[in-house]
Amino acid sequence: MWIPREKRPDWPTLLAIRAEARAAGKTVVWTNGTFDLLHPGHLSSLEQARALGDLLVVGVNSDRSVKAYKGPTRPVLNQEERASMLAALECVDYVVVFDEDTPVESLIQLQPDIHCKGAEYAPPQGRPVPERTVVEGYGGRIAYLPLVPGVSTTDLLTRIRALG
């Protein structure tokens, strides 16, 4: 499988890139998710996240963490396939796979300036953001990105199943 290696650094390399970006005064943006069956909603969110800074790092949930969160039939595409597709996008600078159930450990290491979440997490009625304390603790901020209505992997899977 083709994976653009320059966009898939190991953690030591990514942390060195982060240190260089910080020294240069650049804004590092992080977003994360399953990104199973890449769709227009994902693309919109990724482009919006990239517009907030100079570098966009995307965290991809490992296969293990996706199964724990979404159940035994997910992900449809494995973590390397999902990471490879994301790395091929122009708006994405770097992609890392993380195995934890939340991105807290990745955020502690990388300390991006901006952590992006979908609008379903936006206060006051949004879902809880487990990583909020970590991001605010190192001086970062959370940005909430609007969702594209009616477009999600779950919706796509439902539509595909209805065809068959």
C-alpha positions in Angstrom: 0.0 0.0 0.0 1.2 3.5 -0.9 1.8 5.7 2.1 3.6 9.0 1.7 6.2 8.6 4.4 7.1 12.2 4.6 3.6 12.8 6.0 3.7 9.8 8.3 6.5 10.6 10.8 7.3 8.6 13.9 6.7 10.4 17.2 10.3 11.6 17.7 10.3 13.1 14.2 6.9 14.7 14.7 7.9 16.2 18.0 11.0 17.7 16.4 8.8 19.2 13.7 6.6 20.6 16.4 9.6 22.1 18.2 10.7 23.8 14.9 7.2 25.1 14.3 7.0 26.5 17.8 10.4 28.2 17.5 9.3 29.7 14.2 6.1 31.0 15.7 3.9 28.8 13.6 0.5 27.6 14.7 0.0 23.8 14.9 -3.5 22.5 14.6 -4.6 18.9 15.6 -7.7 17.1 14.8 -8.5 13.4 15.2 -11.0 10.7 14.4 -11.8 7.4 12.9 -12.0 8.7 9.3 -13.5 5.5 8.1 -14.9 5.8 4.6 -13.6 9.3 3.8 -16.5 11.6 2.8 -17.3 15.2 2.1 -17.9 16.0 5.8 -14.4 14.8 6.6 -12.9 16.9 3.8 -14.8 20.0 5.0 -13.6 19.6 8.6 -10.0 18.9 7.6 -9.9 22.0 5.3 -11.5 24.1 8.0 -9.0 22.8 10.6 -6.1 23.5 8.2 -7.3 27.1 7.7 -6.8 27.8 11.4 -3.0 27.4 11.4 0.2 26.7 9.6 0.4 22.9 10.1 -2.4 20.3 10.4 -1.6 17.1 12.2 -4.3 14.5 12.0 -4.6 11.7 14.6 -6.2 8.5 13.4 -7.8 6.1 15.9 -6.2 2.7 15.7 -8.3 -0.3 14.6 -8.4 -1.5 18.2 -9.7 1.9 19.5 -12.3 2.1 16.7 -13.7 -1.4 17.6 -13.9 -0.4 21.3 -15.8 2.8 20.4 -17.9 1.8 17.4 -18.3 -2.0 17.7 -17.0 -5.1 16.1 -18.0 -4.3 12.5 -15.9 -1.2 12.4 -13.6 0.1 11.0 -14.4 -0.8 7.4 -10.9 0.3 6.4 -7.9 -0.6 8.5 -5.7 2.1 10.2 -3.0 2.0 7.5 -5.6 2.5 4.7 -7.3 5.3 6.6 -4.0 7.0 7.4 -2.8 6.6 3.8 -5.9 8.3 2.4 -5.6 11.2 4.8 -1.9 11.6 4.1 -2.7 12.0 0.4 -4.8 15.1 1.0 -3.2 18.4 0.3 -4.7 20.1 3.4 -3.1 17.5 5.8 0.5 18.0 6.7 1.1 15.0 9.0 -0.8 11.9 10.1 -0.2 9.7 13.2 -2.1 6.7 14.4 -2.8 6.5 18.1 -4.1 3.5 20.1 -5.6 5.1 23.1 -9.4 5.6 23.4 -9.0 9.4 23.5 -6.2 11.6 22.0 -5.1 12.8 25.5 -1.7 11.1 25.4 -1.0 12.4 21.9 -2.1 15.9 22.9 0.2 15.8 26.0 3.1 15.0 23.7 2.4 17.3 20.8 0.8 20.2 22.5 -0.8 21.7 19.4 -1.9 25.3 19.6 -5.4 24.4 18.5 -7.3 21.2 19.0 -10.3 20.8 16.6 -13.5 19.0 17.5 -16.8 18.7 15.6 -19.7 21.0 16.5 -21.4 18.1 18.3 -18.9 18.8 21.1 -19.6 22.6 21.3 -20.7 24.1 24.6 -23.2 24.5 26.1 -25.1 21.4 25.0 -22.3 19.5 23.3 -20.8 16.1 24.2 -18.0 16.2 26.8 -14.5 16.8 25.6 -12.3 14.5 27.7 -9.1 16.2 26.5 -10.3 19.8 27.4 -8.3 19.9 30.7 -5.1 18.8 29.0 -5.4 21.3 26.1 -6.3 24.2 28.3 -3.6 23.2 30.8 -0.7 23.7 28.4 -2.3 26.9 27.0 -3.9 25.5 23.8 -7.5 26.2 22.7 -10.3 24.1 21.3 -12.0 25.1 18.1 -15.4 23.6 17.1 -15.9 22.9 13.4 -19.4 22.9 11.8 -20.6 19.5 10.6 -21.9 18.8 7.1 -25.6 17.8 7.7 -26.6 14.3 6.7 -23.0 13.1 5.9 -21.3 10.6 8.2 -19.8 7.2 7.8 -22.7 5.7 9.7 -25.1 7.4 7.2 -23.1 6.1 4.3 -23.1 2.6 5.6 -26.8 2.8 6.0 -27.3 4.0 2.4 -24.9 1.2 1.1 -26.8 -1.5 3.0 -30.1 -0.2 1.7 -28.8 -0.7 -1.9 -28.0 -4.3 -1.3 
